[in-house]
Every structure is written in C-alpha cells, then in structure tokens.
Amino acid sequence: MRRFFIFFILFNLLNVSLIASKWDFNTKCQEAYKATLNLRFEKARHLFNDIHSDSCPNACVALIENYQDFLQIFILEEESVFKAKESNRKSRIKQLELLPDHEPFKNWSLAVVNLQWAFSRLKFKEYFTAALEIRKAYFLLEENQERFPDFAPNLLGKGLLNVILGTVPPEYTWVLNLASMEGSIPKGRMQLWQLAEMAKKEEKNAIWLSETLFYLSFIEINLNTDTLAAQRVMQELDKIEDKTPLLLYAEANLLMRSGKNDKAKKLLEIRGNFEMDIPFYYLDYLYAETLSRKLDQKAATYFQKYESNFKGLNYKADALRKIAWMALIQGDTSNYLQALKAVQKYSKVQVDADKQALYDAENQIIYHPELLKSRLLFDGGYYVQAEVVLEAMSPSGFPENDLIEYYYRQGRVADRLAKYDAAIQYYKQTILLGEKMPYYYAANAALKLGELYEMQNNFDKAIEAYENCLEMKPDNYRISIHQKAKAGLNRLQKK
C-alpha cells in the first residue's frame, strides 16, 4: 500500500510537471531565436538558462533547439550529426504537444518541427519518413489555419508547404492525390510575401522577416522567372544592415543568379567577419564561384579550401571539376584531365552539379575551352564579353556535342541581351539537334524558350515548350529543369 501511495504521488507530480507547459515567446526567447539564425548557438543556450529558470517550462525553447539541430544538419551535411541529433526529435515534439489546444503556436510549431526533419531526411535519402512528416505538417497547418485564421506565422508554414508541394515532379503527384494534399508555387510565394509585408509593418511580426526573406530568396533563385521579383527580394535584403550568415548566403546567391557577380564577390568578402559556432564553408565555395566567373585563377585556391575543409558531401565533386576548369581555360588539357580524375573519389553524389562533375570525370569529357570561357562569363553576368568569345568562334567542323552547346550558349547570351528573336532561333536549333541526345542543353533550351514565350504573353507556345521540356530525359540536371518547367505550367494554369 505504501509503495502504491508513493507511486501515485510520483505519477501525479510527473503529470503536473508535464501539463505545466506554456508558450511565451518573450524577449529572451526572441533573442535566442535570432542568435540561432546567426549560428550563435552558445549565445542562445545561455539565454535558455534564464528562460528555464521559470517554474513552468517554456515550450518555445524546444522549437528553437530544433532550429539549431536543423541548421547544423543542413549546413554541415554530416550523417553523423544527423544521427546524433535525431534522438532529440521525439522529446521536442512531446514538449510541444503538451501545450494547451487553445495556443495557436502549438500546431504551428509541431508543423515546423516536422518540416525541418523532413528537409533533413531528404538530404540523407530517407524519403518515406520525410513524406510522412510533410503530410503531418500539412494537416497540422490546415487545422491551425481553420482555428486561428488571423495567426500570421501560419503564412510561413503554409507558404513553404505550398512551394514544396507545387514542385513535386509529375511522376510523384499520385502521392499528393493519395494524401489529399495540394499546393502551388504562386500561392506559397504570395503567402510568404504577405508575411514579409506584415513583418515590416507590425512590431509583433517583425521577428519573422529574416526567415521569410531567406525562403523567398530560394523561390526567386530556383522557381521563378520574374526578374523584378528577384530584385524585390534583393532590395529587402539590402535594407538589412546586420547581415546574418544565412542572409549573406541568400543575397549572394540572388546576386549571382541575377548576373551581378561583382556585387556578390564584394558581399562575400565579409564572410570571415561573422562569429559562428559552426563553420559555413559553402560561403567559400560561393566566393570561389565569383572568381571563376571572372576567369580568375585564384578561384582554384578557394575551391580547394572548400573541398578540403567541408566534411559533408554536396558540391565537393563540383569544386574539383571547377579546379580542372581553371586549367582548361588556360589551354592545359593534361592538367585538366589529371584534376578531373580526382572527382571520381566522390562516387555517391546527390546534387545536379556533382552528378555532372562525376559524369564528366567518368567519361573524360573535354569541353571546348572557348565555350567554357563563354559559359563562365555568362554565369557571371558578363554577357557582352561572353558574346565576344562566341562570335570569335567558327562552329564549322565542330563535333556534335560542341555544336549543340555552341547554339545553346548563343541562345542564352542573346536572351540576356534582349535579342529575343535570335534567342528563339538558337533555342530551336539546340532542341532540333539535341532533344534525343543525353546532354541537358536541349531540355534547358526548351525551358528557357517557354520562359521567353511566357514573358511575351504567348502562353500557348510557352505551354508547348514546357511540355516539350518535360518529355526530354537528359542525363544531368533533369530534376531541377523539370521542376522549373512544371512550375511554369503551374503559373500558366492560374492565368
């Protein structure tokens, strides 16, 4: 009886402690959240000590700790870190589930945790579990929107989910139908912009601005053809004086994708000024990219630094390929092949750039040095210089792969220089020669042709070009090219 009485008291004390959970996103919690986005995890943990001193556990700590785990997994890309952090997931969810049902942050924070773990799992090919977590997040946010329609952070979660669901490749749409999920990129983009505007005007929502702009930058870089929208994000990022490493990454990427290589290079030169508790070596990779696009041989040093120091997987094979490129544009084919051979030590690759690097290494692909120069100059936004390089070439006698690339490069340069009639003809020639070939040039030419027609409001031809793109099966960049083509079709279906 005595043992039962002691057990009864302990059980009830445990339940009292568990039930006594609250959400108080107070000043210290907000400071810890900001410190976490700055990759200052120790600073955030010191703030947690003060937050935990409260007799009632504050559930916002569990969410911020999950942000820390997610950022470490996402930036470091080390499977050992992923495995070590995975055990934290259940306790975080359990803590958040103890929040009262009338708390609008309850379902929202549970959705965020599920989304963050889904993204983490995707890096390590745990697709099935990631799909289940995305599904959980979807229904949690749907319920929260229904119960708390004026709760602004809903826009953050639902915006991200709409974008994710809107980019599912055609062969996987049956999964969405099975789970009764639907989404669209334009809707997700609109929701995130809505939150960004609210964050700028309302003090209570100002805390979400940086994270929202970070996600918007990703959309404008990868999924949108509207250059004015990209400029809008860049303008907002430029207004933020106290740059975080994540916002530096976002702004530099946007500048580079917008052909503003010199500005990106200057911005990335401050990357060493941050105090971070984890290294962010990808900023070195981006800096090396800005140098390579100026045909600056110092790029090889920074690509090597990234490849040597980064313990994750992505873009290391590509870094070695870019080192080889620096030799090739100097006409040194022997050192190019020797450097390219090193790529093959990365036999398991995930991102398109690394897949292309491994493909090149395994097949000993030797690019035409002048075509490679034009490609790098084009990527840097130096369109006139790229055109000069191309115009100095004579394609007669080119092997088939070089000829296809030549027309493709001519089309890309003409497109950016607003010589649209010429661009259309070059794209069509690329498709004619290359649509049955394994190279990505024809598929991307069809994508760009669709974007060009869309810009000209020639929607029927745009749809035809996007559908043509989806029919092609290039060896490399297929997923990203098809995602953008699908995004184009989704945009046009809304018109």
C-alpha positions as CSV (number, residue, x, y, z in Angstrom):
1,M,0.0,0.0,0.0
2,R,2.8,2.4,0.9
3,R,4.6,1.6,-2.4
4,F,1.4,2.2,-4.3
5,F,0.9,5.6,-2.5
6,I,4.4,6.7,-3.3
7,F,4.0,5.7,-6.9
8,F,0.6,7.5,-7.1
9,I,2.2,10.7,-5.8
10,L,5.2,10.5,-8.2
11,F,2.9,9.8,-11.1
12,N,0.7,12.8,-10.4
13,L,3.8,15.0,-9.8
14,L,5.1,13.9,-13.2
15,N,1.8,14.7,-14.8
16,V,1.6,18.1,-13.2
17,S,5.1,19.0,-14.4
18,L,4.3,17.8,-17.9
19,I,0.9,19.6,-18.1
20,A,2.5,22.8,-16.8
21,S,3.9,23.8,-20.2
22,K,3.4,27.2,-21.8
23,W,4.4,29.2,-24.9
24,D,5.9,32.5,-24.0
25,F,7.8,34.0,-27.0
26,N,9.3,36.7,-24.7
27,T,12.2,39.0,-25.3
28,K,14.8,36.4,-24.3
29,C,13.2,33.7,-26.5
30,Q,13.3,36.1,-29.4
31,E,16.9,36.9,-28.7
32,A,17.7,33.2,-28.6
33,Y,15.8,32.7,-31.9
34,K,17.8,35.5,-33.6
35,A,21.1,34.2,-32.2
36,T,20.3,30.7,-33.6
37,L,19.6,32.2,-37.1
38,N,23.0,33.9,-36.7
39,L,24.5,30.4,-35.9
40,R,25.4,31.7,-32.4
41,F,24.1,28.6,-30.6
42,E,26.1,29.1,-27.4
43,K,24.7,32.5,-27.0
44,A,21.2,31.1,-27.4
45,R,21.9,28.4,-24.9
46,H,23.0,31.0,-22.3
47,L,19.7,32.7,-22.8
48,F,17.9,29.3,-22.3
49,N,19.4,29.1,-18.8
50,D,17.4,32.2,-17.8
51,I,14.3,31.0,-19.6
52,H,14.5,27.6,-17.9
53,S,14.7,29.2,-14.5
54,D,11.0,29.8,-14.7
55,S,9.0,27.2,-12.8
56,C,6.9,26.5,-15.8
57,P,8.8,25.1,-18.9
58,N,8.6,27.4,-21.9
59,A,7.9,25.3,-25.0
60,C,9.4,27.8,-27.3
61,V,12.8,26.6,-26.2
62,A,12.1,23.2,-27.7
63,L,11.3,24.8,-31.0
64,I,14.5,26.9,-31.0
65,E,16.6,23.9,-30.1
66,N,15.1,22.1,-33.1
67,Y,16.1,25.1,-35.3
68,Q,19.6,24.6,-34.0
69,D,19.6,20.9,-34.8
70,F,18.1,21.6,-38.3
71,L,20.7,24.3,-39.1
72,Q,23.6,22.1,-38.1
73,I,22.3,19.2,-40.2
74,F,21.5,21.4,-43.1
75,I,24.8,23.3,-43.2
76,L,27.3,20.6,-42.1
77,E,25.6,17.8,-44.1
78,E,27.3,15.2,-41.9
79,E,25.4,11.9,-41.4
80,S,27.0,11.5,-38.0
81,V,25.5,14.9,-36.9
82,F,22.1,13.9,-38.4
83,K,22.1,10.6,-36.5
84,A,23.2,12.2,-33.2
85,K,20.5,14.9,-33.4
86,E,17.7,12.5,-34.5
87,S,17.2,11.3,-30.9
88,N,16.1,14.9,-29.9
89,R,13.1,14.9,-32.2
90,K,10.7,12.9,-30.0
91,S,11.4,14.9,-26.9
92,R,10.9,18.2,-28.7
93,I,7.6,17.0,-30.1
94,K,6.4,15.7,-26.8
95,Q,7.2,19.0,-25.1
96,L,5.2,20.9,-27.8
97,E,2.3,18.5,-27.7
98,L,1.8,19.4,-24.0
99,L,0.9,23.0,-25.0
100,P,-2.9,23.7,-24.5
101,D,-5.0,23.3,-27.6
102,H,-6.1,27.0,-27.4
103,E,-2.4,28.0,-28.1
104,P,-2.0,28.9,-31.8
105,F,1.7,28.2,-31.6
106,K,1.1,24.6,-30.7
107,N,0.1,23.1,-34.1
108,W,2.3,25.6,-35.9
109,S,5.4,24.7,-34.0
110,L,4.7,21.0,-34.4
111,A,4.4,21.5,-38.1
112,V,7.7,23.4,-38.2
113,V,9.5,20.6,-36.4
114,N,8.1,18.1,-38.8
115,L,9.1,20.2,-41.8
116,Q,12.6,20.7,-40.5
117,W,13.1,17.0,-40.0
118,A,11.6,16.2,-43.4
119,F,14.1,18.6,-45.0
120,S,16.9,16.9,-43.0
121,R,15.8,13.5,-44.1
122,L,15.7,14.4,-47.7
123,K,19.5,15.2,-47.5
124,F,20.1,11.6,-46.4
125,K,17.5,9.9,-48.8
126,E,15.0,9.0,-46.1
127,Y,12.2,9.8,-48.5
128,F,9.4,7.7,-47.0
129,T,9.7,9.1,-43.5
130,A,10.2,12.6,-44.9
131,A,6.9,12.2,-46.8
132,L,5.1,11.2,-43.6
133,E,6.4,14.3,-41.8
134,I,5.4,16.6,-44.7
135,R,1.9,15.1,-44.5
136,K,1.8,15.7,-40.7
137,A,2.9,19.3,-41.2
138,Y,0.3,19.8,-43.9
139,F,-2.7,18.7,-41.8
140,L,-1.4,20.5,-38.7
141,L,-1.2,23.7,-40.6
142,E,-4.6,23.2,-42.2
143,E,-6.2,22.7,-38.8
144,N,-4.4,25.7,-37.4
145,Q,-5.5,28.0,-40.3
146,E,-9.1,26.9,-39.7
147,R,-8.9,27.5,-35.9
148,F,-6.7,30.6,-36.0
149,P,-7.2,32.3,-39.4
150,D,-5.6,35.6,-38.2
151,F,-2.4,33.9,-36.9
152,A,0.3,35.4,-39.0
153,P,3.0,32.7,-38.7
154,N,0.6,30.3,-40.4
155,L,1.7,32.1,-43.6
156,L,5.3,31.0,-43.1
157,G,4.5,27.3,-42.8
158,K,1.8,27.2,-45.4
159,G,3.8,29.3,-47.8
160,L,6.7,26.8,-47.6
161,L,4.4,23.8,-47.9
162,N,2.7,25.3,-51.0
163,V,6.0,25.7,-52.7
164,I,7.2,22.2,-51.8
165,L,4.0,20.6,-53.0
166,G,4.0,22.7,-56.1
167,T,7.3,21.4,-57.3
168,V,6.7,17.7,-56.9
169,P,7.8,16.0,-60.2
170,P,5.0,14.7,-62.3
171,E,5.9,11.0,-61.6
172,Y,5.2,11.6,-57.8
173,T,1.9,13.6,-58.0
174,W,0.0,10.4,-57.2
175,V,1.4,10.6,-53.7
176,L,-0.2,14.1,-53.2
177,N,-3.5,12.8,-54.5
178,L,-3.4,9.8,-52.2
179,A,-2.9,12.1,-49.2
180,S,-5.4,14.7,-50.4
181,M,-2.7,17.4,-50.5
182,E,-2.4,20.1,-53.0
183,G,-0.2,23.2,-53.3
184,S,1.1,25.8,-55.8
185,I,4.2,27.9,-56.0
186,P,2.4,31.2,-56.8
187,K,0.2,30.7,-53.7
188,G,3.2,29.9,-51.5
189,R,5.1,32.8,-52.8
190,M,2.2,35.1,-52.2
191,Q,1.7,33.9,-48.6
192,L,5.4,34.5,-47.8
193,W,5.3,38.0,-49.3
194,Q,2.2,38.7,-47.3
195,L,4.0,37.7,-44.1
196,A,7.1,39.8,-45.1
197,E,4.9,42.9,-45.6
198,M,3.2,42.3,-42.2
199,A,6.6,41.8,-40.6
200,K,7.7,45.2,-41.9
201,K,4.6,47.0,-40.6
202,E,3.7,45.2,-37.4
203,E,6.1,45.0,-34.5
204,K,4.6,41.7,-33.2
205,N,5.5,40.0,-36.5
206,A,8.9,41.7,-37.2
207,I,10.7,38.7,-35.8
208,W,9.8,36.6,-38.8
209,L,11.2,38.9,-41.5
210,S,14.7,37.5,-41.9
211,E,13.5,33.8,-42.1
212,T,10.7,34.8,-44.6
213,L,13.2,36.7,-46.8
214,F,15.5,33.7,-46.7
215,Y,12.8,31.4,-48.1
216,L,11.7,34.0,-50.7
217,S,15.2,34.2,-51.9
218,F,15.2,30.4,-52.5
219,I,12.0,30.7,-54.5
220,E,13.2,33.6,-56.7
221,I,16.5,31.8,-57.3
222,N,15.1,28.4,-58.3
223,L,11.5,28.6,-59.2
224,N,10.5,32.0,-60.6
225,T,11.3,33.7,-63.9
226,D,10.2,37.2,-62.8
227,T,13.5,39.1,-62.5
228,L,11.6,42.0,-60.9
229,A,10.5,39.8,-58.1
230,A,14.1,38.7,-57.5
231,Q,15.1,42.4,-57.5
232,R,12.4,43.0,-54.9
233,V,13.9,40.4,-52.6
234,M,17.4,41.8,-53.1
235,Q,16.2,45.2,-52.2
236,E,14.7,43.9,-49.0
237,L,17.9,42.0,-48.1
238,D,20.0,45.1,-48.9
239,K,18.0,47.1,-46.3
240,I,19.1,44.8,-43.5
241,E,22.3,46.2,-42.2
242,D,23.1,43.5,-39.7
243,K,23.7,40.6,-42.1
244,T,23.4,37.0,-40.8
245,P,25.4,34.2,-42.4
246,L,22.1,32.8,-43.8
247,L,21.1,36.2,-45.3
248,L,24.5,36.7,-46.7
249,Y,24.2,33.3,-48.4
250,A,20.8,34.2,-49.7
251,E,21.7,37.7,-51.0
252,A,25.0,36.5,-52.6
253,N,23.1,33.6,-54.4
254,L,20.5,36.1,-55.7
255,L,23.1,38.5,-56.9
256,M,25.0,35.7,-58.7
257,R,21.8,34.3,-60.3
258,S,20.9,37.8,-61.4
259,G,24.3,38.3,-63.2
260,K,25.6,40.7,-60.5
261,N,28.8,38.8,-59.9
262,D,31.0,41.8,-58.8
263,K,28.5,42.8,-56.2
264,A,28.2,39.2,-54.9
265,K,32.0,38.9,-54.8
266,K,32.2,42.1,-52.7
267,L,29.5,41.0,-50.4
268,L,31.1,37.6,-49.8
269,E,34.4,39.2,-48.8
270,I,32.8,39.9,-45.4
271,R,32.1,36.2,-44.8
272,G,35.0,36.0,-42.4
273,N,33.6,38.7,-40.1
274,F,30.9,36.5,-38.6
275,E,31.2,34.8,-35.2
276,M,29.7,31.4,-35.8
277,D,29.6,28.3,-33.7
278,I,29.7,26.0,-36.8
279,P,31.7,26.6,-40.0
280,F,29.8,27.7,-43.1
281,Y,32.2,26.5,-45.8
282,Y,29.7,26.9,-48.5
283,L,30.4,30.6,-48.4
284,D,34.0,29.8,-49.5
285,Y,32.5,27.8,-52.4
286,L,30.3,30.7,-53.5
287,Y,33.3,33.1,-53.3
288,A,35.3,30.7,-55.5
289,E,32.4,30.7,-58.0
290,T,32.5,34.5,-58.2
291,L,36.2,34.4,-59.0
292,S,35.8,31.6,-61.6
293,R,33.2,33.7,-63.4
294,K,35.8,36.4,-63.8
295,L,38.2,33.7,-65.2
296,D,40.4,34.5,-62.2
297,Q,42.8,31.6,-61.5
298,K,42.7,32.3,-57.7
299,A,39.3,30.5,-57.8
300,A,41.1,27.2,-57.7
301,T,42.6,28.0,-54.3
302,Y,39.2,28.6,-52.7
303,F,37.6,25.6,-54.4
304,Q,40.4,23.5,-52.9
305,K,39.8,25.1,-49.5
306,Y,36.1,24.2,-49.7
307,E,36.8,20.6,-50.9
308,S,39.5,20.0,-48.2
309,N,37.6,21.5,-45.2
310,F,34.0,20.7,-45.8
311,K,33.1,17.3,-44.2
312,G,29.7,17.0,-45.9
313,L,29.1,15.7,-49.4
314,N,27.5,18.3,-51.7
315,Y,29.4,20.4,-54.2
316,K,32.8,18.8,-53.4
317,A,32.9,16.9,-56.7
318,D,31.9,20.1,-58.5
319,A,34.6,22.1,-56.7
320,L,37.2,19.6,-58.0
321,R,35.7,19.9,-61.5
322,K,36.0,23.7,-61.3
323,I,39.6,23.4,-60.3
324,A,40.1,21.4,-63.5
325,W,38.2,24.1,-65.5
326,M,40.7,26.7,-64.4
327,A,43.4,24.6,-66.1
328,L,41.3,24.0,-69.2
329,I,40.6,27.7,-69.9
330,Q,44.3,28.2,-70.0
331,G,44.6,25.5,-72.6
332,D,46.2,23.0,-70.3
333,T,44.3,19.8,-71.2
334,S,46.8,17.5,-69.4
335,N,46.4,19.1,-66.0
336,Y,42.6,19.4,-66.7
337,L,42.3,15.6,-67.1
338,Q,44.5,15.0,-64.1
339,A,42.5,17.3,-61.9
340,L,39.2,15.9,-63.3
341,K,40.3,12.4,-62.3
342,A,40.2,13.3,-58.6
343,V,36.4,13.8,-58.9
344,Q,35.8,10.1,-59.1
345,K,36.6,9.6,-55.4
346,Y,33.1,11.0,-54.8
347,S,31.1,8.1,-56.3
348,K,27.9,8.9,-54.3
349,V,26.6,12.3,-55.2
350,Q,23.2,13.9,-54.8
351,V,23.0,17.5,-56.3
352,D,23.0,18.1,-60.1
353,A,26.3,19.9,-60.2
354,D,28.1,17.0,-58.6
355,K,26.3,14.5,-60.8
356,Q,27.5,16.4,-63.9
357,A,31.0,16.6,-62.4
358,L,31.1,12.8,-61.9
359,Y,29.6,12.2,-65.4
360,D,32.4,14.4,-66.9
361,A,35.1,12.6,-64.9
362,E,33.9,9.1,-65.7
363,N,33.5,9.9,-69.4
364,Q,36.6,12.2,-69.6
365,I,34.6,15.0,-71.1
366,I,36.8,17.7,-72.5
367,Y,34.9,21.0,-73.1
368,H,35.9,23.4,-75.8
369,P,38.0,26.0,-73.9
370,E,36.3,28.9,-75.6
371,L,32.8,27.6,-75.0
372,L,33.8,27.1,-71.3
373,K,35.0,30.7,-71.1
374,S,31.7,31.9,-72.6
375,R,29.8,29.8,-70.1
376,L,31.7,31.2,-67.1
377,L,31.4,34.8,-68.3
378,F,27.7,34.3,-68.9
379,D,27.2,32.9,-65.4
380,G,28.9,36.0,-64.1
381,G,26.6,38.3,-66.0
382,Y,29.3,39.4,-68.3
383,Y,27.1,38.9,-71.3
384,V,28.9,41.2,-73.8
385,Q,32.2,39.6,-73.1
386,A,30.6,36.1,-73.5
387,E,29.1,37.2,-76.8
388,V,32.6,38.4,-78.0
389,V,34.1,35.0,-77.2
390,L,31.3,33.2,-79.1
391,E,31.4,35.5,-82.1
392,A,35.1,34.9,-82.5
393,M,34.5,31.1,-82.9
394,S,33.7,29.3,-86.1
395,P,31.5,26.3,-85.4
396,S,32.1,24.6,-88.8
397,G,33.7,21.2,-88.2
398,F,32.6,21.1,-84.5
399,P,31.8,17.6,-83.2
400,E,28.1,17.2,-82.4
401,N,28.2,17.9,-78.7
402,D,30.2,21.1,-79.2
403,L,27.8,22.2,-81.9
404,I,24.8,21.7,-79.7
405,E,26.4,23.6,-76.9
406,Y,27.5,26.4,-79.2
407,Y,23.9,27.1,-80.3
408,Y,22.8,26.8,-76.7
409,R,25.3,29.3,-75.4
410,Q,24.4,31.7,-78.3
411,G,20.8,31.4,-77.3
412,R,21.4,32.1,-73.6
413,V,23.6,35.1,-74.4
414,A,21.1,36.5,-76.9
415,D,18.3,36.0,-74.4
416,R,20.0,38.0,-71.7
417,L,21.0,40.8,-74.2
418,A,17.3,41.1,-75.1
419,K,17.9,39.8,-78.6
420,Y,14.8,37.7,-78.3
421,D,14.2,36.8,-82.0
422,A,17.8,35.5,-82.2
423,A,17.5,33.7,-78.9
424,I,14.3,31.9,-80.1
425,Q,16.1,30.7,-83.2
426,Y,19.2,29.5,-81.3
427,Y,17.0,27.7,-78.7
428,K,15.0,26.0,-81.5
429,Q,18.3,24.9,-83.2
430,T,19.5,23.5,-79.9
431,I,16.3,21.5,-79.4
432,L,16.4,20.2,-83.0
433,L,19.9,18.9,-82.7
434,G,19.9,17.8,-79.1
435,E,16.4,16.7,-78.0
436,K,17.3,13.0,-78.4
437,M,20.8,13.4,-77.0
438,P,21.8,12.8,-73.3
439,Y,23.1,16.4,-72.8
440,Y,21.0,18.9,-70.8
441,Y,21.3,21.7,-73.4
442,A,18.1,20.9,-75.3
443,A,15.9,20.4,-72.2
444,N,17.1,23.7,-70.7
445,A,16.7,25.4,-74.1
446,A,13.1,24.2,-74.1
447,L,12.7,25.5,-70.6
448,K,14.2,28.9,-71.5
449,L,12.1,29.0,-74.7
450,G,9.0,28.5,-72.5
451,E,10.0,31.3,-70.2
452,L,10.7,33.6,-73.1
453,Y,7.3,32.9,-74.7
454,E,5.7,33.3,-71.2
455,M,7.3,36.8,-70.9
456,Q,5.9,37.7,-74.3
457,N,2.4,36.5,-73.2
458,N,2.5,33.9,-75.9
459,F,1.0,31.3,-73.5
460,D,0.1,28.6,-75.9
461,K,3.7,28.3,-77.2
462,A,5.0,28.6,-73.6
463,I,2.9,25.6,-72.6
464,E,4.1,23.7,-75.6
465,A,7.8,24.5,-74.8
466,Y,7.4,23.5,-71.1
467,E,5.7,20.2,-72.1
468,N,8.4,19.5,-74.6
469,C,11.0,20.1,-71.9
470,L,9.2,17.6,-69.6
471,E,9.4,15.0,-72.4
472,M,13.2,15.1,-72.6
473,K,15.3,12.9,-70.3
474,P,18.8,14.4,-70.1
475,D,21.4,12.6,-68.1
476,N,22.1,15.6,-65.9
477,Y,20.1,18.4,-64.2
478,R,16.9,16.6,-65.1
479,I,15.1,17.1,-61.8
480,S,15.8,20.8,-61.5
481,I,15.0,21.5,-65.1
482,H,11.7,19.6,-64.9
483,Q,10.8,21.3,-61.6
484,K,11.1,24.7,-63.3
485,A,9.1,23.5,-66.3
486,K,6.4,22.2,-64.0
487,A,6.5,25.5,-62.1
488,G,6.0,27.3,-65.4
489,L,3.0,25.1,-66.3
490,N,1.5,25.8,-62.8
491,R,1.9,29.6,-63.3
492,L,0.1,29.4,-66.7
493,Q,-2.7,27.3,-65.4
494,K,-3.5,30.1,-63.0
495,K,-3.8,32.7,-65.8
